[in-house]
Every structure is written in C-alpha cells, then in structure tokens.
Amino acid sequence: MRTIVKGRNLDVTELDRRYVEEKLHRLERILDDRTDAVAELGLEHHRNAEESRIVELSLWVDGRPLRAVAHAASWRAATDEAVDHAERLAVALHEKPRDLHRSPPRKPGGGATPG
C-alpha cells in the first residue's frame, strides 16, 4: 500500500508520521498493493479540547474511495479510531458482492404487456 501522511496547516512530526504508517499497515492484510492511502492530520482551534485533533483517511481501493474521519484529544487516539473505521469499511467492501454486469435497461411503461 502506498501511503502519504500530511498535515493541514501544520507540520507532522516524524514520530506521528511513523505511528500513522504503522497503524495503516494493519490494513495491508485486507487490501492489496494497488491501494493508495492518504492520511491528513488537522488541528481545529474552535473545537473543544477533546475533539480538536482530526485525522482523515482516504483510501482508493480498485478505483473506489473509502473515507474515515476521527476526532479525538490526541493524534494517536484519532489515528486509532480512523484506522478502526477504515478497517470496518474495507472488510464490508470485500464482503459486498460486485455487480460486474449491468442489468438491461427497462422499457418505458413498466415492461408489462397489455392484455
């Protein structure tokens, strides 16, 4: 999985970057190497202290986006919540059957024949 960790209006420390990358490795057993992951860390001052740290994860799995957002008092807690949410979404995505063939278009009038 290709991973990018960036900050929104702040510099991400190397310790936080390594922690996020380590947690995202949990998703590698579910997702394949073609998956791109972007983790964006943000700090909002107008929120209360328990929700001021925000972690947004954006994953692209086979061209389909998965997004997980978490708010917490620390980067680590927000990262844990976001990765847990992304893991649940990834498992649900893999368990959901994909419709590879579209159904034929319906005829106007409901398709019922008068009789």
Order of alpha helices (4+ residues) and beta strands (2+ residues): beta-alpha-beta-beta-beta-alpha
